[in-house]
Amino acid sequence: MKEYTIKKRKIKLVEGNIVLLNVEAMVNAANKNLILGGGVAGAIRNYGGPSIQEECNKIGPIEVGEAVLTNAGNLKAKYVIHAAGPVYGEGQEEEKLLNATLNSLKIAEKNKIKNMAFPAISSGIFGFPIQQCSEIMLKAAMEFQENNEYPQEIIFCLFGQEAYSVFEKTLEKLTL
């Protein structure tokens, strides 16, 4: 586990399954239709139960880069923030990923969520390069924490040692 503190607020990196974390909110790497399919969304559906998808059905679709809040069903978390990430190659992916990250953070701030966990949004089946993903998401999180009281702790939960290593190197580079 790697940790960085700024103004008493933390950014942590962990390797594992995001749905098993004990956080107030977890971010779902969502599609714009808010259908909980595979990857992170599938794990949220499997562990959280049907109430999350039922609430998503009432909200969606949303634009790529937007984020919305739902219940967390049977998960340890209180909320799921669904951030619609870009598919690599669709155009303006960097801006859309930045917006998905910032909009998730704004929801956490508005709801005074103390701690939240992000996956590496769009880096799975959506094909976004993990290196670019780490740079955009970590920089956005660090800048957001400098100017906002919430969230006080942001965890990047990375699936697999390879993704963890990329985020770890990026965090080291950004905190020099």
VOPA-692494 format. One line per 10 residues: number of its first residue (from 1); their letters; for each residue x, z, y of N, C-alpha, C, O. Coordinates in steps of 0.05 Angstrom, whole numbers. Example, Ala and Ser with C-alpha at 12.3 -4.5 7.8 and 13.67 -1.06 7.14 Angstrom:
! VOPA-692494
1> as> 264,156,-114,246,156,-90,264,156,-66,285,169,-66  257,142,-45,273,143,-21,258,157,1,268,161,23
//
This chain:
! VOPA-692494
1> mkeytikkrk> 17,0,-24,0,0,0,18,0,25,37,15,26  10,-16,44,25,-18,69,6,-9,91,-18,-15,90  17,4,112,0,15,133,13,11,160,38,13,163  -3,6,181,6,3,208,-13,18,226,-38,16,222  -3,34,245,-20,50,262,-16,41,291,6,38,300  -39,37,306,-38,31,334,-60,48,348,-83,47,340  -52,63,368,-71,80,382,-88,97,364,-112,99,367  -76,109,344,-89,126,324,-108,111,306,-123,123,290  -108,84,307,-125,68,290,-106,54,270,-83,48,276  -116,49,246,-99,39,224,-107,12,213,-131,5,213
11> iklvegnivl> -87,-2,205,-91,-26,188,-76,-21,162,-52,-14,163  -90,-24,140,-78,-19,114,-81,-45,97,-99,-60,100  -62,-48,79,-63,-70,60,-64,-57,32,-48,-39,26  -83,-66,16,-85,-56,-12,-90,-81,-30,-101,-101,-21  -81,-78,-54,-86,-100,-74,-107,-89,-93,-105,-67,-103  -128,-106,-98,-149,-97,-116,-175,-111,-111,-177,-132,-99  -196,-98,-122,-224,-108,-120,-238,-94,-97,-242,-70,-98  -246,-109,-77,-258,-98,-53,-283,-81,-58,-288,-61,-44  -299,-88,-79,-324,-74,-83,-319,-46,-94,-338,-30,-94  -295,-40,-102,-289,-13,-113,-280,6,-91,-276,30,-96
21> lnveamvnaa> -275,-4,-67,-265,13,-45,-287,31,-34,-310,25,-34  -278,55,-26,-296,74,-13,-293,71,17,-278,85,30  -308,52,29,-308,47,57,-337,46,68,-356,43,52  -340,49,94,-367,48,105,-379,20,105,-403,16,100  -361,0,109,-371,-28,108,-350,-45,95,-326,-41,98  -359,-65,79,-341,-85,68,-350,-112,78,-374,-117,81  -331,-130,82,-337,-157,91,-339,-175,66,-321,-175,49  -360,-190,66,-364,-211,45,-354,-237,57,-362,-245,79  -337,-251,42,-328,-278,49,-352,-296,41,-353,-307,19  -370,-300,60,-396,-313,55,-395,-343,60,-377,-353,74
31> nknlilgggv> -415,-356,48,-421,-384,56,-443,-383,77,-456,-362,80  -447,-405,91,-466,-404,113,-495,-400,104,-512,-392,120  -501,-405,79,-528,-401,68,-533,-372,59,-555,-365,51  -511,-356,59,-512,-328,51,-521,-325,22,-535,-306,14  -514,-345,5,-519,-343,-24,-495,-330,-37,-472,-339,-34  -500,-307,-50,-478,-292,-63,-471,-306,-89,-482,-300,-110  -452,-324,-88,-444,-340,-111,-421,-328,-126,-424,-309,-141  -396,-340,-122,-373,-331,-137,-354,-315,-120,-361,-308,-97  -330,-309,-130,-310,-295,-115,-319,-268,-105,-332,-253,-120  -312,-262,-80,-320,-236,-68,-350,-233,-68,-360,-212,-75
41> agairnyggp> -364,-254,-60,-393,-253,-58,-406,-247,-86,-425,-232,-88  -395,-259,-106,-404,-254,-134,-400,-226,-142,-417,-213,-155  -377,-215,-135,-371,-187,-142,-390,-168,-127,-400,-149,-138  -395,-174,-102,-414,-158,-86,-442,-159,-99,-456,-139,-101  -450,-183,-107,-476,-186,-120,-477,-170,-147,-496,-156,-152  -456,-173,-163,-456,-160,-189,-455,-130,-187,-469,-116,-202  -439,-119,-169,-437,-90,-166,-459,-78,-149,-467,-55,-153  -467,-93,-129,-486,-83,-109,-515,-85,-117,-532,-71,-106  -522,-103,-135,-550,-107,-143,-565,-127,-125,-553,-137,-106  -590,-132,-132,-606,-153,-120,-614,-148,-91,-621,-167,-77
51> siqeecnkig> -614,-124,-81,-625,-118,-54,-608,-132,-32,-619,-139,-11  -582,-136,-37,-565,-149,-17,-573,-178,-14,-576,-188,8  -576,-192,-37,-584,-220,-35,-612,-223,-23,-617,-241,-8  -630,-204,-30,-657,-205,-19,-656,-204,11,-671,-218,25  -639,-186,22,-637,-184,51,-624,-209,63,-632,-218,85  -604,-219,49,-591,-244,58,-611,-267,60,-609,-284,78  -629,-269,41,-649,-290,40,-666,-290,65,-676,-311,74  -671,-266,76,-688,-263,100,-673,-271,125,-685,-278,145  -646,-269,125,-629,-274,148,-619,-303,150,-621,-315,171  -608,-313,127,-594,-339,127,-612,-363,131,-636,-360,129
61> pievgeavlt> -600,-385,136,-571,-390,139,-561,-382,167,-576,-378,186  -534,-380,169,-520,-375,194,-499,-396,198,-493,-411,179  -488,-398,222,-467,-417,227,-440,-407,216,-436,-383,215  -422,-425,209,-395,-418,201,-382,-404,225,-382,-414,247  -370,-381,219,-357,-366,240,-374,-342,249,-364,-324,262  -400,-342,242,-417,-320,249,-416,-299,227,-406,-303,206  -426,-275,234,-427,-253,215,-453,-237,219,-463,-235,241  -464,-227,197,-488,-211,198,-485,-186,180,-468,-185,163  -501,-166,185,-500,-140,172,-524,-137,153,-547,-143,160  -518,-128,128,-540,-121,109,-534,-94,97,-512,-82,101
71> nagnlkakyv> -553,-84,81,-549,-60,65,-527,-66,44,-519,-90,40  -517,-46,30,-497,-50,10,-507,-44,-18,-491,-41,-37  -533,-41,-21,-544,-38,-48,-531,-14,-62,-530,8,-52  -521,-19,-86,-509,1,-103,-479,5,-99,-467,21,-113  -468,-8,-79,-439,-5,-73,-434,22,-61,-452,35,-51  -409,31,-61,-401,56,-48,-405,53,-18,-410,73,-4  -401,30,-7,-404,25,22,-433,28,31,-451,28,15  -436,32,57,-462,34,69,-473,7,77,-497,1,76  -454,-11,85,-461,-37,95,-444,-59,83,-421,-54,74  -455,-83,83,-439,-107,77,-442,-125,102,-464,-131,112
81> ihaagpvyge> -419,-133,113,-418,-152,135,-412,-179,123,-390,-183,111  -430,-198,125,-427,-225,113,-415,-243,135,-428,-250,154  -390,-252,131,-376,-269,150,-374,-297,138,-361,-300,117  -387,-316,150,-387,-344,140,-360,-357,147,-355,-364,170  -343,-360,126,-317,-372,130,-318,-402,127,-336,-413,115  -298,-415,139,-296,-445,137,-285,-455,111,-270,-441,97  -294,-479,104,-282,-493,81,-259,-509,93,-262,-523,113  -235,-506,80,-212,-520,90,-216,-550,90,-223,-561,70  -211,-562,113,-214,-591,116,-240,-599,131,-244,-622,136  -257,-579,138,-282,-586,151,-278,-589,181,-296,-599,195
91> gqeeekllna> -255,-582,192,-250,-584,220,-252,-557,235,-270,-542,228  -234,-552,253,-234,-528,270,-234,-502,252,-245,-482,260  -221,-504,229,-221,-482,210,-208,-456,222,-218,-434,217  -186,-460,237,-172,-436,248,-191,-421,267,-193,-397,265  -204,-436,284,-223,-424,304,-246,-411,289,-255,-389,297  -257,-424,269,-279,-413,254,-272,-387,239,-287,-368,238  -247,-387,227,-238,-363,213,-234,-340,233,-241,-317,228  -222,-346,256,-219,-326,277,-246,-315,285,-249,-290,288  -266,-332,290,-292,-323,297,-305,-306,276,-318,-286,282  -302,-314,251,-314,-298,229,-302,-270,228,-316,-250,224
101> tlnslkiaek> -276,-268,233,-262,-242,234,-271,-226,258,-279,-203,255  -271,-238,282,-278,-224,306,-308,-215,306,-315,-193,314  -325,-233,296,-354,-226,295,-359,-203,275,-376,-186,280  -343,-201,254,-345,-179,235,-336,-153,249,-349,-132,247  -314,-154,264,-304,-131,278,-324,-122,300,-327,-98,304  -336,-141,313,-356,-134,334,-380,-119,322,-391,-101,334  -389,-128,298,-411,-114,285,-402,-85,278,-418,-67,282  -378,-82,269,-368,-55,262,-366,-38,287,-374,-14,287  -357,-49,309,-355,-35,335,-383,-27,344,-388,-4,352  -402,-45,344,-429,-40,354,-443,-18,337,-458,-2,348
111> nkiknmafpa> -437,-17,311,-450,2,293,-432,27,289,-439,44,272  -411,29,305,-392,52,303,-383,58,274,-382,80,265  -376,36,260,-366,38,233,-337,46,234,-320,33,246  -331,69,221,-304,80,223,-284,65,206,-262,60,216  -291,57,182,-272,42,166,-286,19,151,-309,21,142  -271,-3,149,-282,-27,137,-260,-41,121,-236,-37,126  -269,-58,103,-250,-73,86,-256,-103,88,-279,-111,86  -235,-119,92,-237,-148,93,-224,-159,68,-203,-149,59  -235,-181,57,-220,-197,38,-204,-218,54,-207,-219,79  -189,-235,41,-176,-257,55,-197,-280,56,-198,-297,38
121> issgifgfpi> -212,-279,77,-235,-298,81,-227,-327,78,-207,-335,90  -241,-342,62,-238,-371,59,-214,-379,43,-209,-403,39  -197,-360,33,-173,-367,19,-177,-372,-10,-158,-380,-24  -201,-368,-21,-206,-373,-49,-216,-401,-53,-201,-420,-48  -241,-404,-62,-251,-431,-68,-255,-448,-44,-258,-473,-46  -254,-436,-19,-256,-452,5,-230,-465,13,-228,-481,31  -208,-457,-1,-182,-471,1,-165,-466,26,-146,-480,31  -172,-446,42,-157,-440,67,-129,-429,58,-128,-411,42  -108,-440,69,-81,-431,62,-77,-401,68,-83,-392,90  -68,-385,48,-66,-356,50,-48,-348,73,-53,-328,86
131> qqcseimlka> -26,-363,78,-8,-356,100,-22,-357,127,-20,-338,142  -36,-379,132,-51,-382,158,-72,-361,159,-77,-349,181  -86,-356,137,-107,-336,136,-96,-308,145,-108,-295,161  -73,-301,134,-62,-275,140,-54,-273,169,-59,-252,182  -43,-294,180,-35,-293,209,-59,-290,227,-59,-274,246  -80,-306,222,-104,-305,239,-118,-279,237,-125,-266,257  -123,-269,212,-139,-245,209,-124,-220,218,-136,-203,231  -99,-217,211,-84,-193,219,-80,-192,249,-83,-171,261  -73,-214,261,-70,-214,290,-96,-207,304,-96,-191,323  -118,-218,295,-144,-212,307,-151,-183,304,-161,-170,323
141> amefqenney> -146,-172,281,-152,-143,276,-135,-125,294,-145,-106,305  -110,-131,296,-91,-115,312,-100,-116,342,-100,-95,355  -106,-139,352,-114,-142,380,-140,-128,385,-144,-116,406  -159,-130,366,-185,-118,369,-182,-87,370,-195,-74,387  -165,-76,353,-161,-47,353,-148,-37,378,-152,-14,386  -133,-53,391,-120,-45,416,-141,-40,438,-137,-23,456  -163,-54,437,-183,-53,459,-210,-41,451,-228,-40,468  -213,-31,427,-239,-21,418,-235,5,402,-215,8,388  -254,23,404,-252,48,390,-258,46,360,-247,60,344  -276,27,353,-284,23,325,-278,-5,317,-279,-23,334
151> pqeiifclfg> -272,-10,292,-267,9,270,-240,23,274,-221,11,285  -239,47,264,-214,63,266,-194,56,244,-170,61,246  -205,45,222,-188,37,200,-198,10,189,-221,7,182  -179,-9,187,-186,-35,176,-168,-39,152,-143,-37,153  -181,-43,129,-166,-48,104,-169,-77,97,-191,-88,96  -146,-89,91,-147,-116,80,-142,-113,50,-121,-106,41  -164,-118,35,-163,-115,6,-157,-143,-6,-174,-161,-4  -134,-146,-18,-125,-172,-27,-125,-173,-57,-115,-155,-71  -136,-195,-67,-139,-198,-96,-115,-212,-107,-111,-236,-103  -98,-197,-121,-74,-208,-133,-49,-202,-116,-50,-200,-92
161> qeaysvfekt> -27,-199,-131,-1,-192,-118,9,-213,-99,21,-207,-78  3,-239,-105,12,-261,-88,0,-259,-60,14,-260,-40  -26,-255,-59,-40,-253,-33,-31,-228,-18,-27,-228,6  -27,-206,-33,-18,-181,-21,9,-185,-8,14,-177,14  27,-198,-22,55,-203,-12,55,-220,13,70,-214,32  37,-240,15,36,-257,39,26,-240,62,38,-241,84  5,-224,59,-5,-207,80,16,-186,88,19,-180,112  30,-175,69,50,-155,74,73,-167,92,81,-154,111  82,-190,85,103,-203,101,93,-210,130,108,-206,149  68,-219,132,57,-225,158,54,-200,175,61,-200,198
171> lekltl> 45,-179,163,42,-153,177,69,-143,187,72,-134,210  89,-145,170,116,-137,178,126,-154,202,138,-143,221  121,-180,201,129,-198,222,115,-191,249,127,-191,270  89,-185,247,73,-180,271,79,-152,283,73,-147,306  90,-134,267,95,-107,277,124,-101,284,131,-78,289  140,-122,285,168,-118,292,171,-110,321,194,-106,330
//
